[in-house]
Amino acid sequence: MSQEPVTPEKDPQPKTGYISSFIRLLFLLILLTGLLLPFTPFASKMKKGIQDIVESARGTKERVITRDVLRDVIKEVPVMKEIVKEVVREVQPPLPDKYIARKDIDVASLFNGITVKTKLLTEEGSFASLERLDPESYKAEFQLSIRVPKANQTMVELSRINKHLPAILPGLDAMLPAAKVSGFYHKLYENKTNRVQNDLTRLNRVLDRHNFYDTETILELTHPTSQRRTLLIQSEMDVVADGSDGDRMPTLDEYIHMSDYYQPFTSYAWAKTSKTPNPLLAKWEERLKKAQDEFAMKGLSSARNRELSAIISTLKVEISEMKARSSLIAEKDPFVVISLLFRGYGDQNKFTPQIGDYAAVIHEGKIYPAICGDYGPSFKMGEASLLMAKTVNPKATPYIRPESDLKVTYLIFPGTAEKTRSAPDLVKWQEKCASLLGEVGGIGSGYVLHTWDNPFKKPEPPPAPGSTTPPAATTPQAGETNSAPNKAGDAKATDTKK
């Protein structure tokens, strides 16, 4: 029997492949951890731990220990206060079970000084559907009570207003016995009451107490010797700022002529003497063009067309007047305003004042020459130019009267106006007033007639160097002129033009 050859057994190989693979994997993990560790939150802690170990090994005495400390935070909590509201319940009166008639009276004082007393009367009527058709069921009946004043007439009554009157006008004693309260006084207060009646019926603004009682008296006086007639008026003094004259004053104070009530004309006017245009001509022509341009527009209402047509007609007349005539200037010329109620009575009353008549204005212990230069409302009295007003009271303006009390006496000499009107000649005006005052007894001793300075006088040039100035002549100061003689008919002015 044959034997099979014996194959020697192979030695088993060591399992080194698995170990090396594990080692490589571990190495990669360590390497990857090393790369990623700096980017993880543990890096700072490891670094801090290593620093502590190193510092401990070096024997560092000071150690800085960082800990997280819990801190108590006190939070303020608002305290809510309890609000207790007290509820007050209104107890209503019991409801009426039937109609109760009323008669109530209420008294109040209005802003214009009028005391108002209203009376409410009620009565039971028919059904509402029927009463609303009857105009008598709901109506107002106005009753205004006015005491019309009586006029001053005696010396005692006149001097109560101005204690200087008997001394300033010694001739009054001779004229008062035959003096007559003028019909113009009664006509004035008739006009006032008619105006109040019309305004009251239409519920317009009623004339106030101050302007209703603006005249103390109007007396018609005649001097027994000279037979010179004089109209004496005691009133207040309102201010007029109207008038323009390109010949004497080519420009105007804007503060004055921009007023809503300013008028470039006065009733006293005369023909222009130069080619210098009126200072307001350009403004009026601009207004005319504006009105004409609007009037030419299409689509305007008929009412507006009528209004524009009237405006255009008025402006054309006023422009024509500006080009042809000159007027007094309130801030430069001394004049008084007379009421329109005088106009039209010249034929039936010889004491009727006219535009251009001379006048003397007395306030306190001073007397001023003037003329009647303009007309005012028919229900008012007592008004003068701005120049006159500022002379009486320097605080006067176009909006502030110089005298609110009835302390101004106006002496008007009717029928004394010059036949031909011309620009104001203040020297002539003063001479004429002095003469007329002389005809009614003159000015009393110690009182003088005011002298108006020339408002357009050019300043004198200064003396040449080295020249000697002659001694000044003794001339009366402004407001201190020689008074008119006391005897009637013997007046003679001695003032000279400065």
Summary of the structure (lengths in Angstrom):
residues: 498
radius of gyration: 51.7
end to end distance: 188.7
largest distance: 210.2
contacts: 1231
relative contact order: 0.10
helix: 31%
strand: 16%
